[in-house]
Amino acid sequence: MSKFDTIEAKIKATSVKLESLKAEYAEARLDALREVEMTKVGETITLTFKGRVLKATKNQSYGRYRVKEGKTTLIDEYMFSIHDLRFLVATGGI
């Protein structure tokens, strides 16, 4: 087996492992998202996670979310979707 064949075999084994890790990550992300309850009333989205209650509103023209816990603003920045915000809550990013 040439050096080229050996490297090619390593690449193939690594790509298989990478795909497995990506699938595992996707499942773990879904599990984390399922832990965060989400309700929407009007323009306000309420996120509940382990006793914390966060209120989020979206600025429609810029795609920015403002997240408050009580009267304290925790975050006011662009998010691709509400699910990114839910993931931050579930993983302790907020």
Secondary structure, DSSP 8 states (H G I E B T S, - for coil): --HHHHHHHHHHHHHHHHHHHHHHHHHHHHHHHHHSEEEEETTEEEEEETTEEEEEEEETTTTEEEEEETTEEEEEEE-S-HHHHHHHHHTT--
